[in-house]
Amino acid sequence: MGTYTMVAVAYYNSDASPLELTSPTAAAFTGSRAYETFAATQAVNVNNTEAVDISATLSRIVSKLQVVSTDGKTADVTNVRMTFSAGGKSFNPTSGLATVNTGFVNTVGNSAAVGNTSTSLSFLFLATDEQDIDVTIETLDADGNTLFSKTIEDVPFKRNRVTKLTGAMYTNDALAGAFQVNTAWLTEENVAF
């Protein structure tokens, strides 16, 4: 009996990155990535005379990054790596904020057909309700070699909001060029025989 703080957490469960809840103020996805997560806290009074009826609405506490290519995937790309300069995969269920703000790396498979555009997703916990974070996007081949890399600075994130980054990921505009053919002949050389 007494006064307690009830913490409820709902999340996508994955064997690849299980959630470890160690206290009402500490939880972390222990694998390579974070997933969709909701949480609620509520004060609860327990006494010996009344039944306890708890009702809570869980709110989304993650931010979602969606990376969308504007060009077609090339055959050599198998994964997309997203590196965050801040935020994290661990969070305080009571506040819904990240407990670590050092960033992390999330690598996801790329199953888009060759020539088609692709979409890659990543979830992260923020240290504050809104946070600007540098994001590096890389495409990787089957051996993990980087084929393309682009860093976007100060990407605005907010809890319970999707931030979409859109751009070319498979072609390099710096290599684009144009060719011209000079069809004019030099001055004619006349030789009599």
C-alpha positions in Angstrom: 0.0 0.0 0.0 1.1 3.5 -0.8 1.6 5.9 -3.6 3.4 4.7 -6.7 4.3 5.8 -10.2 2.9 3.5 -12.8 4.9 3.3 -16.0 3.5 1.5 -19.1 5.6 0.8 -22.2 4.4 -0.6 -25.5 6.9 -1.3 -28.3 7.7 -3.3 -31.4 9.3 -6.5 -30.2 12.3 -7.8 -32.3 14.7 -10.6 -31.4 17.3 -8.7 -33.3 17.1 -5.7 -30.9 15.2 -6.6 -27.7 14.1 -4.0 -25.2 15.7 -4.3 -21.8 13.6 -2.5 -19.1 15.8 -2.1 -16.0 13.8 0.4 -14.0 10.9 2.9 -14.5 13.6 5.4 -15.6 15.9 3.2 -17.7 15.2 1.1 -20.8 17.2 0.4 -23.9 17.0 -1.4 -27.2 20.0 -3.7 -26.9 20.5 -4.5 -30.6 21.4 -2.4 -33.6 18.3 -0.3 -33.7 15.4 1.3 -31.8 11.7 0.6 -32.7 8.3 2.2 -32.5 7.7 2.9 -28.8 4.9 4.3 -26.7 4.8 5.1 -23.0 2.6 6.5 -20.2 3.2 7.4 -16.5 0.6 7.9 -13.9 0.5 8.3 -10.1 -1.4 5.4 -8.4 -2.6 5.2 -4.9 -3.0 1.8 -3.4 -4.9 1.3 -0.1 -6.7 -1.6 1.6 -10.2 -0.2 1.1 -10.6 0.6 -2.6 -10.0 -1.3 -5.8 -7.4 0.2 -8.0 -8.7 1.0 -11.5 -5.9 2.2 -13.9 -6.6 3.7 -17.2 -3.8 5.3 -19.2 -3.2 6.5 -22.8 0.2 5.7 -24.1 1.9 8.3 -26.4 4.5 7.8 -29.0 7.9 8.8 -27.6 10.2 8.2 -30.6 11.0 10.2 -33.6 11.1 8.6 -37.1 13.5 9.2 -39.9 12.5 8.3 -43.4 15.2 8.4 -46.1 13.7 8.4 -49.6 15.8 8.2 -52.8 14.9 10.2 -55.8 16.9 8.1 -58.1 16.8 4.4 -58.9 18.7 1.8 -56.8 21.8 0.3 -58.4 22.5 -3.4 -58.4 25.5 -3.1 -56.1 23.7 -1.6 -53.1 22.5 -4.0 -50.4 22.2 -1.8 -47.3 21.7 1.8 -46.2 23.5 3.1 -43.1 22.2 6.1 -41.1 24.5 7.6 -38.6 23.0 10.0 -36.0 25.3 12.5 -34.2 23.0 12.7 -31.2 19.9 11.0 -29.8 20.0 7.3 -28.9 18.4 3.9 -28.5 18.0 4.1 -24.7 15.3 6.1 -23.0 13.7 7.0 -19.7 10.1 5.5 -19.8 9.0 8.0 -17.2 10.0 11.1 -19.3 10.1 9.5 -22.7 13.5 11.2 -23.4 16.8 9.6 -24.4 19.1 8.6 -21.5 22.1 8.7 -23.9 22.6 11.6 -26.4 25.7 10.4 -28.1 24.1 9.1 -31.3 24.2 5.7 -32.9 24.5 3.9 -36.2 21.6 2.0 -37.8 22.1 -0.2 -40.9 19.0 -1.5 -42.7 18.6 -3.8 -45.7 17.6 -2.3 -49.0 15.1 -4.6 -50.8 14.1 -2.1 -53.6 14.3 -3.5 -57.1 17.1 -2.3 -59.2 16.1 1.0 -60.9 13.4 1.7 -58.3 13.5 4.4 -55.6 13.9 3.2 -52.1 12.7 4.1 -48.6 14.7 3.4 -45.4 13.4 3.9 -41.9 15.0 4.5 -38.5 13.6 5.3 -35.1 15.4 7.3 -32.4 14.9 8.8 -28.9 15.6 12.5 -28.5 17.2 14.2 -25.5 14.6 16.9 -25.6 11.2 17.1 -27.3 12.8 18.7 -30.3 16.4 18.4 -31.4 18.6 19.2 -34.4 20.9 16.3 -35.3 23.5 15.7 -38.1 22.6 12.6 -40.1 25.0 10.8 -42.4 23.4 8.5 -45.1 25.5 5.9 -46.8 24.8 3.2 -49.3 26.8 0.0 -48.8 27.6 -3.0 -51.0 27.4 -6.6 -49.8 30.9 -6.4 -48.3 30.1 -3.2 -46.3 32.0 -0.9 -48.6 30.6 2.7 -48.8 29.3 3.5 -52.3 27.7 6.9 -51.5 27.9 9.1 -48.5 26.1 12.4 -47.6 26.0 14.3 -44.3 23.0 16.5 -43.7 23.6 19.0 -40.9 21.0 20.1 -38.3 18.1 17.9 -39.3 15.1 18.9 -37.2 13.6 16.0 -35.2 10.6 16.1 -32.9 9.0 13.2 -30.8 6.0 11.6 -32.5 7.0 13.2 -35.9 8.3 11.8 -39.1 11.3 13.6 -40.6 11.8 12.8 -44.3 15.1 13.3 -46.1 14.8 13.0 -49.9 17.6 13.0 -52.5 19.7 11.1 -54.9 21.5 8.2 -53.2 22.7 6.0 -56.0 24.0 8.5 -58.6 26.6 11.1 -58.0 25.8 14.5 -59.6 29.4 15.5 -59.4 30.3 12.9 -62.0 27.7 14.2 -64.4 29.0 15.7 -67.6 28.3 16.5 -71.2 30.1 15.6 -74.3 30.2 17.6 -77.6 31.4 16.4 -80.9 33.3 18.9 -83.1 32.3 17.9 -86.6 34.0 20.7 -88.4 37.0 19.8 -90.6 40.3 21.6 -90.5 41.3 23.7 -93.5 41.4 21.5 -96.5 44.9 20.4 -97.8 45.1 20.3 -101.5 47.8 18.3 -103.2 48.0 18.0 -107.0 49.2 14.8 -108.6 
